[in-house]
Amino acid sequence: MPTVLLIDRDATSRRATAGLFKHEDWKVLEASGGDAGIELALRDHPEVILCDSLMPKENGFHVCRALREQLHPARIIMVSDQSYSEDRESALLAGADEYWVKPVTSNHVAEELERIRPADERKGAAKPACVADVSVATRVKCWGVRGSIPVPGPSTVRYGGNTSCVEVRADGEIIVLDAGSGIRGLGIALEAEFGSNPICLSLLLTHSHWDHIQGLPFFLPAYKEKNQIRVLGYEGAQAGLGQILANQMETPFFPVNMRDLPSNIAIEELKEMEFEIGRVRVCSKFLNHPGICAGYRLYTSGGSIAFLPDNEPYERLKMQDAQRDHAPPDEAKSFAADEHAKLIDFLKGASLLMLDTQYTDEEYESHIGWGHGSLTTTIDLALEAEIGKLLLFHHDPNHDDDTVDRMLERARKYVADRGSSLEVDGAREGAEIVLARG
């Protein structure tokens, strides 16, 4: 029996909604205020929570945000007397999955029951198109592998010119890593694949630099009401994640505002460094890159995937800082070594590592402090962490296909000279990697 929690200031409205859920054999919990509702939610872990937007003592949007921060798997629905688009946007930004305008109807309840009920229990219903087949091995597909700015053209045909975007299909989930310009092609492909069926996906953003979010306004599924898109990332240095994503779509930069997108978009600012997306466990780590930037490791039934598109090693940077600031070099070395050890621990034994390799070793000499890695440091990190396969990622916009070829050849020779079996390749648009269950 599924459980629903109703947090509503209006006892009459609450009773009416409770009756609808009870008629469909739901267990119903009720709270008249936010504090009591949060307490019940943490105690009983309901599958669905309906939270009123207006309550006498608590702001419903604040309650929704508090619930989302502590109960990631639960479905949270904001319920309101008001139908303003601004309120709907605020609810989604606060972490709600949906926004219902009162009165709650039997159709609402039936849809929620269908949504949470396992596919094999649905009478005559096929498996929802937005849920991937969990029996299929983990698949990773690159849609954008370039750093800084898109550079399409004849010199980047083989590796691609779009900026950061990777699709992962694993354990019934569609997880997208970053929303650079490559996400445009992904969106077109998803709409062609799913047709009239809903698309449900989670988008993990490493950070809000333009080359990692610039494709989101051109992501076709965001313009279809049938789709549910969950956007997760860490708060920006000067503004919240939701505000950052909305800003790039404000006048005069873009003709469509984020609040006008018809899809169900829920933007969640992550607070923890470990969480779950369905059956996929996700661990994150802050990286050495200007601003707030995170790398992710996805643990799937087919193996683990580490995605670190922007990261600079600490060693040379800290020594340069020490020299500039006339600081003790031993302290700089010790700090760099500690951070390096933490990163190795985070990556240890990953099946696939996609790592920032923007510069050649020679180029890095004049780019220390720019926030990106170099060829040799990338390979050394992968060797020490005992990675299964390494993809050189975040190709410099000035690197044409021939340059990346030379870097890859040099990388493979470097690995061979060390007697390692590490598999190394350059990330390519359209390339797909399958991680089969062991």
C-alpha positions in Angstrom: 0.0 0.0 0.0 1.6 3.4 -1.1 1.7 6.2 1.4 0.9 9.9 0.8 1.6 12.7 3.2 -0.7 15.8 3.0 0.7 19.0 4.4 -2.1 21.5 4.2 -3.3 24.4 6.4 -6.9 24.0 5.3 -8.5 21.0 7.2 -11.5 20.9 4.8 -9.3 20.7 1.7 -7.0 18.2 3.5 -10.0 15.9 4.3 -11.3 16.0 0.7 -7.9 15.1 -0.7 -7.4 12.4 1.9 -10.7 10.8 0.8 -9.6 10.6 -2.8 -6.4 8.8 -1.9 -8.1 6.5 0.6 -10.6 5.5 -2.1 -7.6 4.3 -4.2 -6.3 2.3 -1.1 -3.5 4.7 -0.2 -2.3 5.1 3.4 -2.8 8.8 4.2 -0.7 10.9 6.7 -1.8 14.4 7.5 -0.1 17.5 8.9 -1.5 21.0 9.2 1.9 22.7 9.2 5.4 22.5 7.8 7.3 21.4 10.9 4.9 18.6 11.6 4.9 17.6 8.0 8.7 17.4 7.8 8.7 15.3 11.0 6.2 12.8 9.6 8.1 12.7 6.3 11.4 11.8 7.9 9.7 9.2 10.1 7.5 7.4 7.6 9.2 8.1 4.2 6.0 8.4 2.1 6.2 7.8 -1.6 4.4 11.0 -2.4 4.1 14.3 -0.5 1.6 17.0 -1.2 2.6 20.3 0.2 0.4 23.4 0.4 2.1 26.6 -0.9 0.6 28.9 1.7 0.5 28.1 5.4 0.1 30.4 8.4 3.5 29.9 10.0 5.7 28.4 7.3 6.3 29.2 3.7 5.4 26.2 1.7 8.3 26.7 -0.7 10.7 26.6 2.2 9.1 23.4 3.4 9.4 21.9 0.0 13.1 22.8 -0.2 13.7 21.3 3.2 11.9 18.1 2.2 13.8 17.8 -1.0 17.2 18.2 0.7 16.4 15.3 3.0 14.2 13.0 0.9 15.6 12.7 -2.6 13.6 9.7 -3.7 10.2 11.0 -2.7 7.9 12.7 -5.2 6.9 16.1 -3.9 4.0 17.9 -5.3 3.2 21.6 -4.5 -0.5 22.3 -4.2 -1.9 25.8 -4.4 -5.0 27.9 -4.8 -3.1 30.1 -7.3 -2.3 29.3 -11.0 0.3 32.0 -11.6 3.3 30.8 -13.7 5.7 32.5 -11.3 4.4 30.3 -8.5 4.8 27.1 -10.6 8.4 28.1 -11.4 9.2 28.8 -7.7 7.8 25.4 -6.7 10.0 23.6 -9.3 13.0 25.7 -8.2 12.3 24.7 -4.6 12.5 21.0 -5.6 8.9 20.1 -6.3 8.3 17.5 -9.0 4.9 18.9 -10.0 2.6 21.9 -9.3 -1.1 21.2 -8.9 -3.8 23.9 -8.7 -6.6 23.1 -6.3 -8.9 21.3 -6.2 -7.1 18.0 -6.3 -9.2 15.6 -8.4 -9.5 11.8 -8.7 -7.6 12.0 -12.0 -4.6 13.5 -10.1 -4.7 10.6 -7.6 -5.0 8.0 -10.3 -2.1 9.4 -12.2 0.1 9.3 -9.1 -0.9 5.7 -8.4 0.0 4.7 -11.9 3.3 6.6 -11.7 4.6 4.9 -8.6 3.2 1.4 -9.1 5.7 -1.1 -10.5 5.1 -1.9 -14.2 4.3 -5.6 -13.7 1.5 -4.6 -11.4 -0.3 -2.3 -13.8 -3.4 -3.9 -15.3 -2.8 -4.1 -19.0 -0.1 -1.4 -18.9 3.2 -1.6 -20.7 6.4 -0.5 -19.1 6.6 3.3 -19.2 8.7 4.6 -22.1 10.6 6.9 -19.8 12.0 4.0 -17.8 15.0 2.2 -19.4 15.2 -1.6 -19.4 17.2 -2.5 -16.3 18.4 -5.7 -17.9 20.5 -3.8 -20.5 24.1 -3.2 -19.7 25.3 0.3 -18.8 25.8 2.4 -21.9 27.8 5.7 -22.1 27.5 7.9 -25.1 29.4 11.2 -25.8 27.4 14.1 -27.3 29.9 16.8 -26.6 33.6 16.5 -25.7 35.0 19.9 -26.4 36.0 22.5 -23.8 35.5 26.3 -23.6 33.5 27.0 -26.9 32.0 25.0 -29.7 34.3 24.7 -32.7 32.4 22.7 -35.4 34.1 22.5 -38.8 36.2 20.4 -41.1 39.2 20.3 -38.7 37.1 18.8 -35.8 35.0 16.3 -37.7 36.4 13.1 -36.1 36.4 14.2 -32.5 33.6 16.7 -32.7 33.2 20.4 -31.9 30.4 20.5 -29.3 30.9 21.2 -25.7 30.5 18.9 -22.7 27.6 16.5 -22.6 27.5 12.7 -21.9 24.5 10.4 -21.7 24.4 7.4 -19.4 21.8 4.7 -19.5 22.0 2.5 -16.5 19.7 0.5 -14.2 16.5 2.0 -15.5 17.7 5.6 -15.5 18.7 8.2 -18.1 21.4 10.4 -16.6 22.9 13.3 -18.5 26.3 14.7 -17.5 26.5 18.4 -18.3 24.5 20.5 -20.7 27.0 22.0 -23.1 26.1 22.5 -26.8 26.2 18.7 -27.3 22.9 18.3 -25.4 21.1 19.8 -28.4 21.8 16.6 -30.4 20.9 14.4 -27.5 17.5 16.1 -27.2 16.7 15.6 -30.8 17.7 11.9 -30.5 15.6 11.4 -27.4 12.5 12.9 -28.9 12.9 10.7 -32.0 13.3 7.6 -29.8 10.4 8.2 -27.4 7.9 9.9 -29.7 4.7 10.6 -27.8 5.9 8.8 -24.7 7.3 10.8 -21.8 11.0 11.2 -21.3 12.2 11.1 -17.6 15.8 12.0 -17.0 18.3 13.5 -14.5 20.8 16.1 -15.6 23.9 16.4 -13.4 25.8 19.7 -13.8 29.5 19.8 -12.8 29.4 23.6 -12.7 27.9 26.6 -14.3 30.6 27.8 -16.7 29.0 28.6 -20.0 30.4 25.6 -21.9 28.6 23.3 -19.5 25.2 24.9 -19.5 24.9 26.7 -22.8 23.0 23.9 -24.6 20.1 23.7 -22.1 18.0 26.4 -23.8 18.2 24.3 -27.0 17.3 21.0 -25.4 14.2 19.9 -27.2 12.6 17.8 -24.4 12.4 20.9 -22.2 9.8 22.2 -24.6 7.5 19.2 -24.3 4.9 19.1 -21.5 5.1 15.3 -21.3 8.6 15.3 -20.1 10.1 15.3 -16.6 13.6 16.7 -16.2 15.4 16.8 -12.9 18.4 19.1 -12.9 21.0 18.7 -10.1 24.1 20.6 -9.2 25.8 22.6 -6.5 25.1 26.2 -5.7 27.0 28.8 -7.7 29.6 31.1 -6.1 27.4 34.2 -6.3 23.9 32.9 -7.1 21.7 29.8 -6.7 21.7 27.2 -9.4 18.2 27.9 -10.5 18.9 31.6 -10.9 22.1 30.9 -12.9 20.3 28.7 -15.4 17.4 31.2 -15.7 19.7 34.1 -16.2 21.1 32.8 -19.5 17.5 32.6 -20.9 16.5 36.1 -19.8 16.0 39.1 -22.1 18.0 40.2 -24.0 20.1 37.0 -24.2 17.3 34.5 -25.2 13.8 34.8 -26.6 12.2 32.2 -24.3 12.3 32.5 -20.4 12.9 29.3 -18.4 9.6 29.8 -16.6 7.9 29.5 -20.0 9.3 26.0 -20.7 6.3 23.6 -20.7 8.1 20.5 -19.4 8.3 19.6 -15.8 11.7 20.9 -14.8 12.8 20.5 -11.2 16.1 22.2 -10.3 17.8 20.9 -7.1 20.8 22.4 -5.4 22.8 19.5 -4.0 23.9 19.7 -0.4 25.3 16.2 0.1 28.3 14.6 -1.6 26.5 11.2 -2.0 23.0 10.5 -3.2 21.0 8.2 -5.4 19.3 8.5 -8.7 17.0 5.5 -8.7 19.3 2.4 -8.4 22.4 4.4 -9.3 24.5 5.6 -6.4 26.3 8.9 -7.1 29.3 10.3 -5.3 30.7 13.7 -6.0 33.9 15.6 -5.2 34.8 19.2 -5.6 37.6 19.8 -8.1 40.4 22.2 -8.6 38.8 24.6 -11.1 37.7 28.3 -10.8 34.4 28.7 -8.9 32.4 25.7 -7.6 33.0 22.7 -9.7 32.2 19.0 -8.9 33.2 15.7 -10.5 30.8 12.7 -10.3 31.2 9.0 -9.9 28.2 6.9 -10.9 28.0 3.4 -9.5 25.9 1.2 -11.8 25.4 -2.6 -12.0 27.7 -2.6 -15.1 30.6 -0.7 -13.4 31.4 2.8 -12.2 31.8 5.9 -14.4 33.9 8.9 -13.2 33.3 12.2 -14.9 35.7 15.0 -14.2 35.7 17.3 -17.3 37.4 20.3 -15.6 40.3 19.7 -13.1 43.8 21.0 -12.6 46.4 19.1 -10.6 47.5 20.9 -7.5 51.2 20.1 -7.7 52.5 22.8 -10.1 49.8 25.3 -9.1 50.6 25.2 -5.4 54.3 25.5 -6.0 53.7 28.5 -8.2 51.5 30.0 -5.6 54.1 29.4 -2.9 56.8 31.0 -5.0 54.6 34.1 -5.7 53.6 34.5 -2.1 57.0 33.7 -0.6 55.4 30.8 1.3 57.2 27.7 2.6 57.4 25.2 -0.4 57.1 22.2 2.0 53.6 23.3 3.0 52.6 23.6 -0.6 53.9 20.2 -1.4 52.1 18.7 1.6 48.8 20.3 0.7 49.1 19.1 -3.0 50.0 15.6 -1.9 47.0 15.4 0.4 44.6 16.6 -2.3 46.1 14.2 -4.8 45.6 11.3 -2.4 41.9 12.3 -1.9 41.3 12.3 -5.6 43.0 8.9 -6.0 40.7 7.5 -3.3 37.7 9.0 -5.1 38.6 7.4 -8.5 40.1 4.1 -7.3 39.2 1.2 -9.6 36.6 3.1 -11.7 35.7 1.2 -14.9 35.7 4.4 -17.0 37.3 7.8 -16.3 36.5 10.8 -18.5 39.1 13.4 -17.4 40.1 16.9 -18.4 43.1 16.7 -20.8 42.8 20.1 -22.3 46.5 20.8 -22.7 49.7 19.1 -23.9 52.5 19.1 -21.4 54.2 21.9 -23.2 51.0 24.1 -23.4 50.4 23.6 -19.7 53.6 25.4 -18.8 52.0 28.7 -19.9 48.5 27.8 -18.5 49.2 27.0 -14.9 46.3 28.3 -12.9 43.7 28.2 -15.7 41.9 25.2 -14.1 42.7 22.4 -16.6 44.8 19.3 -16.8 47.6 18.2 -19.1 48.4 14.9 -20.9 51.0 13.3 -18.6 49.3 14.3 -15.3 46.0 12.8 -16.6 47.6 9.5 -17.5 49.6 9.4 -14.2 46.4 9.9 -12.3 44.6 7.1 -14.2 47.5 4.7 -13.7 47.7 5.4 -10.0 44.0 5.0 -9.5 44.0 1.7 -11.5 41.3 2.9 -13.9 39.9 0.4 -16.4 39.5 2.8 -19.4 40.6 6.4 -19.8 38.9 8.9 -22.1 40.9 12.1 -22.8 38.1 14.8 -22.4 37.5 18.5 -22.7 39.6 18.9 -25.9 41.0 22.4 -26.3 39.1 24.5 -29.0 42.5 25.1 -30.7 43.2 21.4 -31.0 42.1 20.0 -34.4 41.6 16.3 -35.0 45.3 15.8 -35.9 46.4 17.4 -32.7 44.2 15.1 -30.6 45.5 12.1 -32.6 49.0 13.0 -31.7 48.1 13.4 -28.0 46.4 10.0 -28.1 49.4 8.4 -29.7 51.7 9.9 -27.1 49.4 8.8 -24.3 49.3 5.2 -25.5 53.1 5.1 -25.8 53.5 6.6 -22.3 51.2 3.9 -20.9 53.1 1.1 -22.8 56.5 2.4 -21.6 55.2 1.8 -18.1 54.1 -1.7 -18.7 50.4 -0.9 -18.1 47.3 -2.4 -19.7 45.4 0.8 -19.2 43.1 1.4 -22.3 43.3 5.0 -23.5 41.2 6.7 -26.1 40.1 10.2 -27.1 36.5 11.1 -26.4 34.6 11.4 -29.6 31.1 12.7 -30.4 28.8 9.8 -31.1 31.1 7.2 -29.5 29.4 4.7 -27.3 30.9 2.6 -24.6 29.2 -0.5 -23.1 30.0 -1.6 -19.5 28.7 -5.1 -19.3 27.9 -6.7 -15.9 30.8 -8.8 -14.6 
